[in-house]
């Protein structure tokens, strides 16, 4: 192979460019942290700590300042009710601000993770600035989507409050039977929201990835996520459920011993209840360290769950829209030296191949994807045998055409032979000079025997 036609091997991405099995989706969600840990882990932990610190500072300041003012008034004061209402309102506003900060943090992390997994799939280790530029056009749509969960919970609370208020206003709260009926109704309503929440969360799992990688509008992202998860609902739910379960168990395993150790340190640091500065600082440190560890685990959980959602998005598009072929072509052309303008966006949606309202095509089972056949055609265990092929029918060949007999070849005329060349002349030995004494051997002259 000449040097002009040689190209380097494509860079290996964080996932193979073909449809992923359930095990791959689950394993790669954790393995993605190793691809770009400074961005995924470092950025997530720093933002999480900043949001929690800012939220705690704001809530603490508002709480202390408002209730200190309230305690300075007597309940019999005419200004007590106004100050009490203002205290509740200020704390409610502060809580809403903290909630919005948490929503913004969630939107940031989902967008950055989606951009990182998109770049990592084609073997690119992007910087934080590159990921930020990819994510920032979709930030407000991401924040709006993250707010849907808050609005859903708020709506459920409002519905429960209206039900309870309606029963009380109807005078049904005076009897024990009516109160029991209200309690049962509330419990049933809460239980009914659980499968509804799971269903909606899974169907809309791909929205952040679609907003960032496809730069879609909000409504289009909701529709595409709904369509791409058809036929992949249980896979998407299973991956997110197992990740949440594993990370929840990990948080409990870490929090329980750390909480016990911190409580024991509190008694060791201040066994007599001392209030000096050193004891207070030591006790605060013993309380803060476990919370920092829990915040780190929460950041990792959010990163891994967002990664799983993006991987499910890539897998669904590979299965339904042939995204794997588009990514392979993009990688090959990039390695051949194509510019970014020539390459274009590898995640752009081809309208001719995009999912529609039609039912999705039947999927190949995972065991069939993982089954392999040896070069000798031997079937490995666990793979169903191939059906017997019917024999090919005998093909009747037409009779050979008989060619007419050819007349015998006539002998070629003998051409006149050329006259042979004359024989070479006979060899005659040279005659010796007269004044020499040399004689031929055997002539009987001088020197003969």
N, C-alpha and C positions, 0 to 999 in steps of 0.2 A: 504494500500500500504506500503510495507516495505521500510526501509531507503535505501536499496541497489538499488532499482529501481527508486527512486525519483530523478528528475532533476529539477533545477530551470527553471522558465519561460524564454523564449528567450528575450534578450534585444531588446527593441523597437527601430527601426531605424528611420531615418528622413522621410522615405516613406513606405507605405504598400507594401509588397512583392507580388504584383499582378499588372496587367496592369493598367495604370493610365488614368483617364479621363482628359479632357481639363482643367477643373477647378482645379484638383489636380496639374497638371503641372504648372499652373500659380501661385497657392497659395504656393506650396512647394518651388518654386524658391525664394520667399521672406522669407519663414520660415526657410530656410537652414541657414540664417545668424545667427539665434539664437542657432544653434547646436554647432558651434565652432567659436564664434565671435572674439576671440583673433587672430585666424589664418586668417579667411576670411576677416574680417573688418580691424583688426589691421595691418596685413601684407600688404593688398592691399593699405591702406591709406599711410603707411610709404613708400612703394615702389613708389607710385604715387608721393608723395611729393619729394622724393629723385630724381626721374627722372626729374621732372619739374624744381627743383632747379638746378640740374646739367646742364640741357639743357639751362635754362635761363642764368646761369653763363657763360657757354661756348659761347653761341651766343652773349651775351653782350660784353664779352671780345674781341671776334674776330671782332665784328662790330665796337666797339670803336677804337680798335688799328688800324684796316685797314683804316677806313675812316678818322681818325686823320692824318695818314700818307698821305692819298690822298689830304686832305685839305691843307697840307703844301706845295704842289706843285702847280705851276701855270699851267693853261691849255696849255700855249705855251711852256712848258718845254718839251724837247725831251723824258723825262722819264715818262711823264704823262700817255700815253697810256699803257705802260708796267705795271705801278703801278695800273692803273685802272683795267686791266685784272687780275692782281694778287689779287686785292681786291675782285672782283667778284668770282674768283675761290676759295679763302679762305672761303668766306661766303657760297658758294655752298657746299664745303666739310664739313663745320661745320653743315650746314643744313642736309646733308646726315647722319652725325654722330648722330645728334639729332633724326633723323628718325629711325636709327638703334636702338638707346636706347629705343625709344618708342615701336618698334617691340619686342625687348627683354623683356620689361616689360609686354607687352600683352601676349607673349608666357609663361612667368613665371606664370602669374595669371591664364591663361587658364589651365595650367598643374596642378597647386596647387589646383584649384577649382575642377577639374575632379577627382583628387586623393581623396580630402576630401569628395566629394559626394559619391564616390565609397565605402570608408570606412564607411561613415555615413549610407549607405543603409543597412549594416549588423550590425548596432548598435555599431560601434567603433568610439570613439572620439580620433582621431590621433593627435599627436604632430606635430609641424612644421618640425622637423627633419625627422619624418616618412614620411610625405608628400613629403619632398624634395627628399628623397631617392627613392621614387616611381616615381617622376617626372623627375629627372635629367637624366636618360638614354635616354629620349625622347626629351630633351631640344632643340637640334639642328634641329630635325624634326619639332618641334613646331615652332621654329623661322622661318624655311623655309616656313611653312604653313602661318604664320602671314605675311610673306613678299609677299605672292601672291596678297593680296589686294593692296599693294603699287605698285607692278608691273602692276596690272590691270589698276590702275588709271594712272600710267605713260604711259602705252601703249595707253590709250585713248587720253592723251594729245599729244603724238607723232603723232597719226593718225590725230588729228585735225590740228596740226601744218603743217603736210605734205600737207593736203588738201588746207589750206590757202596759203601755199607757192607755191603749184602747180598752183593755180588760179592767183597768182601774177606774177609768172614766165611766164604764158601764156598770159599775157597782159590783163587779164579780170578785173583787179582791177581799170581800168580807168573809166568804165561806172558805173552809179548808179544802173542799172539793174543787172549787174554782181555782184556787192557788195551785193545787196539784196538777190540774189540767194545763195551766199556763206553763208550769215547769216542764211538764212532759212535752208540750208543743215546742218550747224553746230548745229542748234537747234534741228533738227530732229534726228541727230546722238546722241546728248546728251540724248534726250528723249528715244531713242531706247536702250540706255545702262542701263536705270533704270530697266525695267523688266528683262534684262539679268543679272544685278547685283543681283537682288532679287532672281532669280532662282538659280544662282550659289552659292550664300551665303547660301541659305536654303539647297540645296543638299549636300553641304560640311560642314554643321553645326556640324556634329558628329565627324569630323576628330580629334580634340584635345582629346576628350574622348577615341577614339579608340587608338590613339597613346600612351596614358598614361595607360589606364586600360588593354588593350590587348597587349601592347608593340609591336604593328604591325609596319611594314615597311611603308615608306611614300606612295608608290603606293598602297599597300594593304589597307591602311587606306582610301585613296580616293575612292577605289572601294567599300569597305564595307559601307562607308557613303552613297554612291550613291544608293546602294541596300537597306540599312536599311530605308531610307527615302521614298521608294516607298510605296504608300498608306498612308503615314503619312506626306505628303508635306504640306498640308494646316494647319494641326495641328502645325507642327514645325514653319511654317511661322507666324501663328496667335499668338503663344506664344511669339516669339521674337519681333514681331511688337508691341504687346500690352505693353510688358515690356519697349521697347524703347520709346513708346509714353508716358507712365506714367512717366518714369524717365526724359524724355525731358520736360514734363509739370512741374515736380517738380523742375528741374533746373531753368526753367524760373520763377516760383513762388518765388524761393529763390533769384535769381540773380537780379530781377528787384527792389524789395524794398531795398536790400543791396546796390545796385549801387546808388540808390537815396540817401540813408542815407550817404554813403561815399562821394558823391558829396557835400551834405550839410555840412558834417563835414569839408570838405576842406575849404569852405568859413568861417566856424566858427573858425577853427584853425588859418587860415591866412587870415583875412578879408581884410587887406591892402596889401596883397602880400608880407608879410615879408619873408625874406630869412634866418632867424636865424635857428640854429640847431634844436631847439625844434619844431618849426613849420614844418620844413622839415620832421622830424621823425614822427610827428603826421599825416601829410598828407600821408606819405608812409604807415603808419600803416592802415590808412583808406582805402587805395587802396589794401593792401595785404590781409586783412581779407576777403573781398568778394571772392578773388581768391582762398583762402584756402578752403572756404566753397564749391566752385564749384569743386575744386579738390577732396574733400571728396565725393561729389555726383557722380563725374565721376568714382571714384574707386568703389563705391557701384553699379553703373550701370554696370560696367564691370564684377563685381562678380556675380550679379544677372543674366545677360545675359549668362555668362559661366555656371552658375548653371542650367539654363533652357536648354542649349544645352546638358548637361550631363543627365538631367532627360529625355529628349526626347530619348537619346541613350538607357538608361535603359528601358524605356517603349517599344521601338521598339524591343529590344532583348527579352523582356518578351513575346511580342506578337508573334514573328516570330521564336525564338530559345529556348523558355522555360527557360529563365534565372531566372525567379522567383522561379521555382522548384530547380534549382541549388543553389540559394542563401538560400532558406529555409533549404535545406539539409546541407549546410555549417554551418549555424547558429546552427542547432540542434546538429551536430557533435562537433562543438566547445564548446557548453555548456556541452556536455558529457565528455569533457576533452581531445579531440584529440589534438595532437601537430600540429604545423604549417606545418611540413613536411608531416604529414598524411592528412591534410586538402587540401593542394595545393592552387592554385589560383582560387577563385570562378568565376572570369571573363574570364577564359580561354575559347576559342571557341571550341565547339565540332564540328569536321568536318562533322559529319553525320547530324547535325541539323543547320549548318550555311546557311545563305541565299545564293541563287544562282541567275543565270540569269532568272530562271523561275519566273512568276508573283507571287506576294505574296498571301498568302491565304486570303480569305474574312474575314473581321474583324467584330466582334460582335458590334452592335451599342451601344453607351454609355448608352442610356436609358434602354437597355436590361441588361447591366452590373449593373446598379444602382437599377433596379426594384427588389423588394423582395416579397416573398409570406409568409403569416402567417402560423403558425403551423397548423391551422385548414383548410388550403387550400384556404382561402379567398383571392381574388385578390384585390390588392391595386389600388387606382385610378391612371390612367395613364399607367397601364400595360395591354397589349392586352390579351384577354382571350385565354386560351389554346384551340386548336381545339378539337372537340368532338372525342372521341375514339370509334372505331367500336366495337359492342358487340362481345364477344367471341362466336364462334360456339359451339352448344351443342355437347358434347362428348358422342358417344354411348358406353355404358359400356357392356361388354360381359355377357351373362347369367351365373348365378352362377352354378358351377358344383355340381350336386347332389351326395352326398356321399352315399354309400350303408348303409342300416340300420344295426345297430349293434345288435347282440344278447343280450338278457337280461343278466345282471350279475347274476351269481350263488351265492346263499347265502354262506357266509363263514362257514365252519364247526365249530360247537360249541366245544370248547376245554373243557377238563375236569376241573370242578371247584375245586378249592382247599378246603380242609376241614376247616370249620370256626374254629377260635380259641375258646378254652373253655371260658365260662363266668368267670368273676372275682369272687373270694370267697366272701361270705357274711361278712359284717362288724360285728365283735364281740367286745362289749365294754370291756375294761380291768377290771379285778377283783380287788376291793380295798383290801388293806391289812386288816388283822384280828384285829389289835389293833387300828383301827381308828373308830371314832364316826360318820363318814360321811355317810349319807344316800341319796338315790336318791330323787329328788323332787317328792312330791305327794305320798310318801310311808307311810305317817302317823307317821313318827318318830318325833324326836325332832325338834322343830322349824316349824312344819307344822301348817297350819291354822285350 
